[in-house]
Amino acid sequence: MAELLLRGLASIAELALEIIIGYVFYATGWLALRLLTLGHYPNCRCAWPTR
C-alpha cells in the first residue's frame, strides 16, 4: 500500500516538474526572441493598418 502511494506521489511530482521545466524553456525562448529583436520592431502594432 505504501509503495502504491509513493508511486502516485512520484508520478505527480514528475508531472509537476515537467510542467515547470516546460514553462522555463518557454520563458527562456520568449526572452531570447525579445532580446534578439529589440531594435527591429519599435511598435508592435506597426504590422496592422490603422484607419
PQR file with spaces between the fields and no chain letter, atoms N, CA, C, O and H, PARSE charges and radii, in Angstrom:
ATOM       1  N    MET     1       0.828   -1.202    0.000 -0.4000 1.5000
ATOM       2  CA   MET     1       0.000    0.000    0.000 -0.0000 2.0000
ATOM       3  C    MET     1       0.871    1.264    0.000  0.5500 1.7000
ATOM       4  O    MET     1       0.591    2.225   -0.717 -0.5500 1.4000
ATOM       5  N    ALA     2       1.919    1.242    0.809 -0.4000 1.5000
ATOM       6  CA   ALA     2       2.805    2.396    0.867 -0.0000 2.0000
ATOM       7  C    ALA     2       3.552    2.569   -0.450  0.5500 1.7000
ATOM       8  O    ALA     2       3.812    3.692   -0.881 -0.5500 1.4000
ATOM       9  H    ALA     2       2.146    0.462    1.391  0.4000 1.0000
ATOM      10  N    GLU     3       3.895    1.453   -1.084 -0.4000 1.5000
ATOM      11  CA   GLU     3       4.596    1.543   -2.366 -0.0000 2.0000
ATOM      12  C    GLU     3       3.706    2.175   -3.437  0.5500 1.7000
ATOM      13  O    GLU     3       4.183    2.953   -4.263 -0.5500 1.4000
ATOM      14  H    GLU     3       3.684    0.540   -0.734  0.4000 1.0000
ATOM      15  N    LEU     4       2.428    1.845   -3.422 -0.4000 1.5000
ATOM      16  CA   LEU     4       1.485    2.430   -4.375 -0.0000 2.0000
ATOM      17  C    LEU     4       1.339    3.930   -4.136  0.5500 1.7000
ATOM      18  O    LEU     4       1.267    4.709   -5.086 -0.5500 1.4000
ATOM      19  H    LEU     4       2.040    1.213   -2.751  0.4000 1.0000
ATOM      20  N    LEU     5       1.295    4.329   -2.876 -0.4000 1.5000
ATOM      21  CA   LEU     5       1.199    5.745   -2.544 -0.0000 2.0000
ATOM      22  C    LEU     5       2.451    6.495   -3.000  0.5500 1.7000
ATOM      23  O    LEU     5       2.360    7.600   -3.535 -0.5500 1.4000
ATOM      24  H    LEU     5       1.354    3.695   -2.105  0.4000 1.0000
ATOM      25  N    LEU     6       3.607    5.892   -2.788 -0.4000 1.5000
ATOM      26  CA   LEU     6       4.855    6.527   -3.220 -0.0000 2.0000
ATOM      27  C    LEU     6       4.945    6.621   -4.739  0.5500 1.7000
ATOM      28  O    LEU     6       5.459    7.604   -5.273 -0.5500 1.4000
ATOM      29  H    LEU     6       3.681    4.995   -2.353  0.4000 1.0000
ATOM      30  N    ARG     7       4.448    5.607   -5.430 -0.4000 1.5000
ATOM      31  CA   ARG     7       4.433    5.656   -6.899 -0.0000 2.0000
ATOM      32  C    ARG     7       3.533    6.776   -7.396  0.5500 1.7000
ATOM      33  O    ARG     7       3.877    7.489   -8.339 -0.5500 1.4000
ATOM      34  H    ARG     7       4.030    4.809   -4.997  0.4000 1.0000
ATOM      35  N    GLY     8       2.383    6.928   -6.760 -0.4000 1.5000
ATOM      36  CA   GLY     8       1.466    8.008   -7.143 -0.0000 2.0000
ATOM      37  C    GLY     8       2.074    9.371   -6.884  0.5500 1.7000
ATOM      38  O    GLY     8       1.967   10.267   -7.721 -0.5500 1.4000
ATOM      39  H    GLY     8       2.103    6.349   -5.994  0.4000 1.0000
ATOM      40  N    LEU     9       2.704    9.537   -5.745 -0.4000 1.5000
ATOM      41  CA   LEU     9       3.349   10.807   -5.425 -0.0000 2.0000
ATOM      42  C    LEU     9       4.506   11.092   -6.379  0.5500 1.7000
ATOM      43  O    LEU     9       4.709   12.236   -6.788 -0.5500 1.4000
ATOM      44  H    LEU     9       2.791    8.809   -5.065  0.4000 1.0000
ATOM      45  N    ALA    10       5.257   10.062   -6.731 -0.4000 1.5000
ATOM      46  CA   ALA    10       6.360   10.245   -7.678 -0.0000 2.0000
ATOM      47  C    ALA    10       5.834   10.643   -9.053  0.5500 1.7000
ATOM      48  O    ALA    10       6.443   11.469   -9.732 -0.5500 1.4000
ATOM      49  H    ALA    10       5.092    9.133   -6.399  0.4000 1.0000
ATOM      50  N    SER    11       4.708   10.064   -9.472 -0.4000 1.5000
ATOM      51  CA   SER    11       4.122   10.422  -10.768 -0.0000 2.0000
ATOM      52  C    SER    11       3.647   11.867  -10.770  0.5500 1.7000
ATOM      53  O    SER    11       3.855   12.590  -11.744 -0.5500 1.4000
ATOM      54  H    SER    11       4.212    9.392   -8.920  0.4000 1.0000
ATOM      55  N    ILE    12       3.012   12.288   -9.684 -0.4000 1.5000
ATOM      56  CA   ILE    12       2.541   13.673   -9.584 -0.0000 2.0000
ATOM      57  C    ILE    12       3.726   14.634   -9.568  0.5500 1.7000
ATOM      58  O    ILE    12       3.682   15.679  -10.218 -0.5500 1.4000
ATOM      59  H    ILE    12       2.843   11.700   -8.893  0.4000 1.0000
ATOM      60  N    ALA    13       4.781   14.293   -8.835 -0.4000 1.5000
ATOM      61  CA   ALA    13       5.964   15.151   -8.777 -0.0000 2.0000
ATOM      62  C    ALA    13       6.639   15.237  -10.149  0.5500 1.7000
ATOM      63  O    ALA    13       7.111   16.302  -10.546 -0.5500 1.4000
ATOM      64  H    ALA    13       4.817   13.445   -8.307  0.4000 1.0000
ATOM      65  N    GLU    14       6.681   14.122  -10.865 -0.4000 1.5000
ATOM      66  CA   GLU    14       7.289   14.129  -12.200 -0.0000 2.0000
ATOM      67  C    GLU    14       6.491   15.001  -13.157  0.5500 1.7000
ATOM      68  O    GLU    14       7.072   15.755  -13.938 -0.5500 1.4000
ATOM      69  H    GLU    14       6.297   13.256  -10.543  0.4000 1.0000
ATOM      70  N    LEU    15       5.171   14.907  -13.105 -0.4000 1.5000
ATOM      71  CA   LEU    15       4.329   15.731  -13.962 -0.0000 2.0000
ATOM      72  C    LEU    15       4.503   17.211  -13.640  0.5500 1.7000
ATOM      73  O    LEU    15       4.608   18.032  -14.551 -0.5500 1.4000
ATOM      74  H    LEU    15       4.700   14.295  -12.470  0.4000 1.0000
ATOM      75  N    ALA    16       4.534   17.560  -12.363 -0.4000 1.5000
ATOM      76  CA   ALA    16       4.723   18.956  -11.970 -0.0000 2.0000
ATOM      77  C    ALA    16       6.086   19.465  -12.419  0.5500 1.7000
ATOM      78  O    ALA    16       6.207   20.606  -12.864 -0.5500 1.4000
ATOM      79  H    ALA    16       4.449   16.893  -11.623  0.4000 1.0000
ATOM      80  N    LEU    17       7.098   18.637  -12.308 -0.4000 1.5000
ATOM      81  CA   LEU    17       8.439   19.034  -12.735 -0.0000 2.0000
ATOM      82  C    LEU    17       8.497   19.255  -14.245  0.5500 1.7000
ATOM      83  O    LEU    17       9.141   20.196  -14.710 -0.5500 1.4000
ATOM      84  H    LEU    17       6.999   17.710  -11.947  0.4000 1.0000
ATOM      85  N    GLU    18       7.835   18.403  -15.004 -0.4000 1.5000
ATOM      86  CA   GLU    18       7.800   18.582  -16.456 -0.0000 2.0000
ATOM      87  C    GLU    18       7.098   19.880  -16.840  0.5500 1.7000
ATOM      88  O    GLU    18       7.532   20.568  -17.764 -0.5500 1.4000
ATOM      89  H    GLU    18       7.312   17.638  -14.626  0.4000 1.0000
ATOM      90  N    ILE    19       6.035   20.215  -16.149 -0.4000 1.5000
ATOM      91  CA   ILE    19       5.317   21.465  -16.433 -0.0000 2.0000
ATOM      92  C    ILE    19       6.195   22.659  -16.110  0.5500 1.7000
ATOM      93  O    ILE    19       6.257   23.615  -16.883 -0.5500 1.4000
ATOM      94  H    ILE    19       5.683   19.656  -15.399  0.4000 1.0000
ATOM      95  N    ILE    20       6.879   22.610  -14.968 -0.4000 1.5000
ATOM      96  CA   ILE    20       7.751   23.717  -14.573 -0.0000 2.0000
ATOM      97  C    ILE    20       8.896   23.877  -15.566  0.5500 1.7000
ATOM      98  O    ILE    20       9.219   24.998  -15.960 -0.5500 1.4000
ATOM      99  H    ILE    20       6.829   21.834  -14.340  0.4000 1.0000
ATOM     100  N    ILE    21       9.510   22.775  -15.973 -0.4000 1.5000
ATOM     101  CA   ILE    21      10.611   22.842  -16.934 -0.0000 2.0000
ATOM     102  C    ILE    21      10.113   23.369  -18.279  0.5500 1.7000
ATOM     103  O    ILE    21      10.818   24.124  -18.948 -0.5500 1.4000
ATOM     104  H    ILE    21       9.248   21.865  -15.653  0.4000 1.0000
ATOM     105  N    GLY    22       8.907   22.978  -18.675 -0.4000 1.5000
ATOM     106  CA   GLY    22       8.334   23.494  -19.911 -0.0000 2.0000
ATOM     107  C    GLY    22       8.143   24.996  -19.864  0.5500 1.7000
ATOM     108  O    GLY    22       8.445   25.692  -20.834 -0.5500 1.4000
ATOM     109  H    GLY    22       8.334   22.364  -18.131  0.4000 1.0000
ATOM     110  N    TYR    23       7.643   25.508  -18.741 -0.4000 1.5000
ATOM     111  CA   TYR    23       7.487   26.953  -18.604 -0.0000 2.0000
ATOM     112  C    TYR    23       8.832   27.669  -18.632  0.5500 1.7000
ATOM     113  O    TYR    23       8.949   28.750  -19.207 -0.5500 1.4000
ATOM     114  H    TYR    23       7.397   24.943  -17.953  0.4000 1.0000
ATOM     115  N    VAL    24       9.850   27.069  -18.011 -0.4000 1.5000
ATOM     116  CA   VAL    24      11.177   27.687  -18.006 -0.0000 2.0000
ATOM     117  C    VAL    24      11.725   27.764  -19.435  0.5500 1.7000
ATOM     118  O    VAL    24      12.260   28.799  -19.833 -0.5500 1.4000
ATOM     119  H    VAL    24       9.755   26.190  -17.544  0.4000 1.0000
ATOM     120  N    PHE    25      11.599   26.686  -20.205 -0.4000 1.5000
ATOM     121  CA   PHE    25      12.065   26.703  -21.592 -0.0000 2.0000
ATOM     122  C    PHE    25      11.279   27.705  -22.424  0.5500 1.7000
ATOM     123  O    PHE    25      11.863   28.415  -23.243 -0.5500 1.4000
ATOM     124  H    PHE    25      11.164   25.846  -19.882  0.4000 1.0000
ATOM     125  N    TYR    26       9.965   27.775  -22.230 -0.4000 1.5000
ATOM     126  CA   TYR    26       9.141   28.721  -22.972 -0.0000 2.0000
ATOM     127  C    TYR    26       9.543   30.151  -22.658  0.5500 1.7000
ATOM     128  O    TYR    26       9.698   30.969  -23.564 -0.5500 1.4000
ATOM     129  H    TYR    26       9.491   27.198  -21.564  0.4000 1.0000
ATOM     130  N    ALA    27       9.714   30.459  -21.369 -0.4000 1.5000
ATOM     131  CA   ALA    27      10.084   31.813  -20.969 -0.0000 2.0000
ATOM     132  C    ALA    27      11.478   32.172  -21.470  0.5500 1.7000
ATOM     133  O    ALA    27      11.714   33.313  -21.868 -0.5500 1.4000
ATOM     134  H    ALA    27       9.589   29.794  -20.632  0.4000 1.0000
ATOM     135  N    THR    28      12.397   31.220  -21.455 -0.4000 1.5000
ATOM     136  CA   THR    28      13.748   31.478  -21.951 -0.0000 2.0000
ATOM     137  C    THR    28      13.730   31.772  -23.444  0.5500 1.7000
ATOM     138  O    THR    28      14.397   32.706  -23.891 -0.5500 1.4000
ATOM     139  H    THR    28      12.205   30.294  -21.131  0.4000 1.0000
ATOM     140  N    GLY    29      12.995   31.009  -24.212 -0.4000 1.5000
ATOM     141  CA   GLY    29      12.891   31.249  -25.649 -0.0000 2.0000
ATOM     142  C    GLY    29      12.224   32.572  -25.949  0.5500 1.7000
ATOM     143  O    GLY    29      12.661   33.299  -26.841 -0.5500 1.4000
ATOM     144  H    GLY    29      12.454   30.251  -23.849  0.4000 1.0000
ATOM     145  N    TRP    30      11.159   32.899  -25.210 -0.4000 1.5000
ATOM     146  CA   TRP    30      10.473   34.170  -25.420 -0.0000 2.0000
ATOM     147  C    TRP    30      11.414   35.340  -25.124  0.5500 1.7000
ATOM     148  O    TRP    30      11.474   36.306  -25.885 -0.5500 1.4000
ATOM     149  H    TRP    30      10.803   32.308  -24.486  0.4000 1.0000
ATOM     150  N    LEU    31      12.140   35.244  -24.024 -0.4000 1.5000
ATOM     151  CA   LEU    31      13.062   36.319  -23.657 -0.0000 2.0000
ATOM     152  C    LEU    31      14.181   36.451  -24.691  0.5500 1.7000
ATOM     153  O    LEU    31      14.568   37.566  -25.041 -0.5500 1.4000
ATOM     154  H    LEU    31      12.091   34.459  -23.406  0.4000 1.0000
ATOM     155  N    ALA    32      14.698   35.335  -25.179 -0.4000 1.5000
ATOM     156  CA   ALA    32      15.758   35.390  -26.183 -0.0000 2.0000
ATOM     157  C    ALA    32      15.252   36.051  -27.468  0.5500 1.7000
ATOM     158  O    ALA    32      15.963   36.862  -28.061 -0.5500 1.4000
ATOM     159  H    ALA    32      14.384   34.429  -24.895  0.4000 1.0000
ATOM     160  N    LEU    33      14.033   35.716  -27.904 -0.4000 1.5000
ATOM     161  CA   LEU    33      13.486   36.340  -29.104 -0.0000 2.0000
ATOM     162  C    LEU    33      13.239   37.823  -28.896  0.5500 1.7000
ATOM     163  O    LEU    33      13.470   38.620  -29.806 -0.5500 1.4000
ATOM     164  H    LEU    33      13.456   35.057  -27.422  0.4000 1.0000
ATOM     165  N    ARG    34      12.770   38.210  -27.707 -0.4000 1.5000
ATOM     166  CA   ARG    34      12.551   39.632  -27.427 -0.0000 2.0000
ATOM     167  C    ARG    34      13.871   40.398  -27.459  0.5500 1.7000
ATOM     168  O    ARG    34      13.931   41.513  -27.977 -0.5500 1.4000
ATOM     169  H    ARG    34      12.583   37.562  -26.969  0.4000 1.0000
ATOM     170  N    LEU    35      14.921   39.805  -26.911 -0.4000 1.5000
ATOM     171  CA   LEU    35      16.205   40.489  -26.890 -0.0000 2.0000
ATOM     172  C    LEU    35      16.848   40.538  -28.275  0.5500 1.7000
ATOM     173  O    LEU    35      17.506   41.519  -28.623 -0.5500 1.4000
ATOM     174  H    LEU    35      14.872   38.899  -26.491  0.4000 1.0000
ATOM     175  N    LEU    36      16.658   39.482  -29.061 -0.4000 1.5000
ATOM     176  CA   LEU    36      17.241   39.468  -30.403 -0.0000 2.0000
ATOM     177  C    LEU    36      16.548   40.443  -31.346  0.5500 1.7000
ATOM     178  O    LEU    36      17.168   40.953  -32.280 -0.5500 1.4000
ATOM     179  H    LEU    36      16.124   38.685  -28.778  0.4000 1.0000
ATOM     180  N    THR    37      15.266   40.705  -31.107 -0.4000 1.5000
ATOM     181  CA   THR    37      14.515   41.605  -31.987 -0.0000 2.0000
ATOM     182  C    THR    37      14.233   42.934  -31.291  0.5500 1.7000
ATOM     183  O    THR    37      13.217   43.576  -31.555 -0.5500 1.4000
ATOM     184  H    THR    37      14.763   40.292  -30.349  0.4000 1.0000
ATOM     185  N    LEU    38      15.127   43.337  -30.413 -0.4000 1.5000
ATOM     186  CA   LEU    38      14.873   44.508  -29.575 -0.0000 2.0000
ATOM     187  C    LEU    38      14.728   45.782  -30.392  0.5500 1.7000
ATOM     188  O    LEU    38      13.798   46.550  -30.143 -0.5500 1.4000
ATOM     189  H    LEU    38      15.953   42.816  -30.199  0.4000 1.0000
ATOM     190  N    GLY    39      15.604   46.040  -31.352 -0.4000 1.5000
ATOM     191  CA   GLY    39      15.539   47.277  -32.096 -0.0000 2.0000
ATOM     192  C    GLY    39      14.763   47.193  -33.395  0.5500 1.7000
ATOM     193  O    GLY    39      14.596   48.209  -34.069 -0.5500 1.4000
ATOM     194  H    GLY    39      16.359   45.416  -31.554  0.4000 1.0000
ATOM     195  N    HIS    40      14.285   46.017  -33.768 -0.4000 1.5000
ATOM     196  CA   HIS    40      13.679   45.842  -35.082 -0.0000 2.0000
ATOM     197  C    HIS    40      12.214   46.239  -35.129  0.5500 1.7000
ATOM     198  O    HIS    40      11.743   46.736  -36.152 -0.5500 1.4000
ATOM     199  H    HIS    40      14.421   45.192  -33.220  0.4000 1.0000
ATOM     200  N    TYR    41      11.490   46.029  -34.046 -0.4000 1.5000
ATOM     201  CA   TYR    41      10.059   46.298  -34.035 -0.0000 2.0000
ATOM     202  C    TYR    41       9.730   47.259  -32.893  0.5500 1.7000
ATOM     203  O    TYR    41       9.360   46.828  -31.802 -0.5500 1.4000
ATOM     204  H    TYR    41      11.873   45.626  -33.215  0.4000 1.0000
ATOM     205  N    PRO    42       9.866   48.564  -33.146 -0.5600 1.5000
ATOM     206  CA   PRO    42       9.645   49.510  -32.056  0.2800 2.0000
ATOM     207  C    PRO    42       8.190   49.587  -31.608  0.5500 1.7000
ATOM     208  O    PRO    42       7.921   49.850  -30.436 -0.5500 1.4000
ATOM     209  N    ASN    43       7.242   49.361  -32.527 -0.4000 1.5000
ATOM     210  CA   ASN    43       5.827   49.408  -32.176 -0.0000 2.0000
ATOM     211  C    ASN    43       5.181   48.109  -32.628  0.5500 1.7000
ATOM     212  O    ASN    43       5.201   47.797  -33.819 -0.5500 1.4000
ATOM     213  H    ASN    43       7.460   49.147  -33.480  0.4000 1.0000
ATOM     214  N    CYS    44       4.616   47.353  -31.715 -0.4000 1.5000
ATOM     215  CA   CYS    44       4.098   46.033  -32.079 -0.0000 2.0000
ATOM     216  C    CYS    44       2.861   46.128  -32.959  0.5500 1.7000
ATOM     217  O    CYS    44       2.477   45.134  -33.574 -0.5500 1.4000
ATOM     218  H    CYS    44       4.599   47.607  -30.748  0.4000 1.0000
ATOM     219  N    ARG    45       2.219   47.306  -33.039 -0.4000 1.5000
ATOM     220  CA   ARG    45       1.043   47.455  -33.885 -0.0000 2.0000
ATOM     221  C    ARG    45       1.396   47.942  -35.284  0.5500 1.7000
ATOM     222  O    ARG    45       0.506   48.279  -36.065 -0.5500 1.4000
ATOM     223  H    ARG    45       2.532   48.114  -32.540  0.4000 1.0000
ATOM     224  N    CYS    46       2.701   47.982  -35.610 -0.4000 1.5000
ATOM     225  CA   CYS    46       3.107   48.523  -36.909 -0.0000 2.0000
ATOM     226  C    CYS    46       2.689   47.616  -38.056  0.5500 1.7000
ATOM     227  O    CYS    46       2.604   48.077  -39.194 -0.5500 1.4000
ATOM     228  H    CYS    46       3.424   47.708  -34.975  0.4000 1.0000
ATOM     229  N    ALA    47       2.424   46.337  -37.791 -0.4000 1.5000
ATOM     230  CA   ALA    47       2.048   45.409  -38.854 -0.0000 2.0000
ATOM     231  C    ALA    47       0.566   45.540  -39.200  0.5500 1.7000
ATOM     232  O    ALA    47       0.151   45.118  -40.280 -0.5500 1.4000
ATOM     233  H    ALA    47       2.492   45.962  -36.867  0.4000 1.0000
ATOM     234  N    TRP    48      -0.240   46.117  -38.305 -0.4000 1.5000
ATOM     235  CA   TRP    48      -1.666   46.228  -38.543 -0.0000 2.0000
ATOM     236  C    TRP    48      -1.987   47.616  -39.100  0.5500 1.7000
ATOM     237  O    TRP    48      -1.624   48.621  -38.490 -0.5500 1.4000
ATOM     238  H    TRP    48       0.097   46.460  -37.428  0.4000 1.0000
ATOM     239  N    PRO    49      -2.656   47.684  -40.240 -0.5600 1.5000
ATOM     240  CA   PRO    49      -3.001   49.002  -40.779  0.2800 2.0000
ATOM     241  C    PRO    49      -4.072   49.685  -39.920  0.5500 1.7000
ATOM     242  O    PRO    49      -5.040   49.056  -39.493 -0.5500 1.4000
ATOM     243  N    THR    50      -3.881   50.951  -39.686 -0.4000 1.5000
ATOM     244  CA   THR    50      -4.855   51.713  -38.900 -0.0000 2.0000
ATOM     245  C    THR    50      -5.686   52.584  -39.824  0.5500 1.7000
ATOM     246  O    THR    50      -5.213   52.999  -40.882 -0.5500 1.4000
ATOM     247  H    THR    50      -3.095   51.462  -40.034  0.4000 1.0000
ATOM     248  N    ARG    51      -6.893   52.858  -39.440 -0.4000 1.5000
ATOM     249  CA   ARG    51      -7.793   53.671  -40.261 -0.0000 2.0000
ATOM     250  C    ARG    51      -7.715   55.113  -39.865  0.5500 1.7000
ATOM     251  O    ARG    51      -8.404   55.950  -40.448 -0.5500 1.4000
ATOM     252  H    ARG    51      -7.278   52.522  -38.580  0.4000 1.0000
